[in-house]
Amino acid sequence: MTDLRKPARAAGVIILLNGTSSSGKTSLVRALQEALDVPLLDAGIDKFLWMLPKRYLTPPLWDDVLGRATEAGLTGQRLMSGMHHAIAALAQAGNHVVADHVLVDARWVDECARLFCSLPAYFVAVRCPLDVLEQREQQRQDRTLGQARAQFDLVHAHGVYDLEVDTSLAGPETCAQQVVALLRSGPPPAAFRLLAASAQW
């Protein structure tokens, strides 16, 4: 059981949500912030992308960030590493953090494992069938078509989680309650420790 009301000096809880574009991560972040009665900081990937100057969010500079959907340029690599370190620092300062991510690069998984393995950090898969993802992409009109398909086989390749939710079977509030149940009565987090033990650094 994880006590979210720890003393001020204790490390905060991290909930890292990993899934493809359009898998429902953002909605789940919001539902978790509403479901928990402690402040849960949103430190997800979009928050960091929007820190960039606007010119980096469109081609050609976007190609050096995450323009190919499955790999990052030098700017993107630095930004993702900064995100991982910032999440760890927030938790070490006693903040509870939820962050959505698209872990298409094995190096990002390894870095998260190294930084989070000694913290109360839960790793949650946000899954959704490909046909549903592609339908959502069409409906949203704010995503490049094909992102979900390009990321689908990469994002969960490491295969180790503390919890998996399927947003095609349950809405964000129900998925959030599954995460809350894990925090309140489930086993302690283990995924990042397992990944750290097997990582090649």
Secondary structure as GFF3:
##gff-version 3
##sequence-region A 1 201
A	DSSP	beta_strand	14	18	.	.	.	ID=ss1
A	DSSP	alpha_helix	25	35	.	.	.	ID=ss2
A	DSSP	beta_strand	40	42	.	.	.	ID=ss3
A	DSSP	alpha_helix	45	49	.	.	.	ID=ss4
A	DSSP	three_ten_helix	54	57	.	.	.	ID=ss5
A	DSSP	three_ten_helix	61	64	.	.	.	ID=ss6
A	DSSP	alpha_helix	74	92	.	.	.	ID=ss7
A	DSSP	beta_strand	96	101	.	.	.	ID=ss8
A	DSSP	alpha_helix	106	116	.	.	.	ID=ss9
A	DSSP	beta_strand	121	127	.	.	.	ID=ss10
A	DSSP	alpha_helix	130	140	.	.	.	ID=ss11
A	DSSP	alpha_helix	147	152	.	.	.	ID=ss12
A	DSSP	beta_strand	163	166	.	.	.	ID=ss13
A	DSSP	alpha_helix	172	185	.	.	.	ID=ss14
A	DSSP	alpha_helix	191	198	.	.	.	ID=ss15
###
